[in-house]
Amino acid sequence: MKERFGIVNIVKEIQETDIPKLAHYADKEANPLYPVPKLMDASELEKFYYMLMSLTSEKGDCVL
């Protein structure tokens, strides 16, 4: 389905200097407003932004 809709594995526009602010905003918006299996704080959310910036393998999967 990702291929069908052109969903990519990385977001090249994310700047490393923006990650702390993005994680902070995501933390404030999502916690506790959205029902999720696990609540995460801003430091945990930062990891996801770094994953989105990561280089991809030949298959297009994130490489950490």
Beta strands, then each sheet from edge to edge (+ up, - down):
end
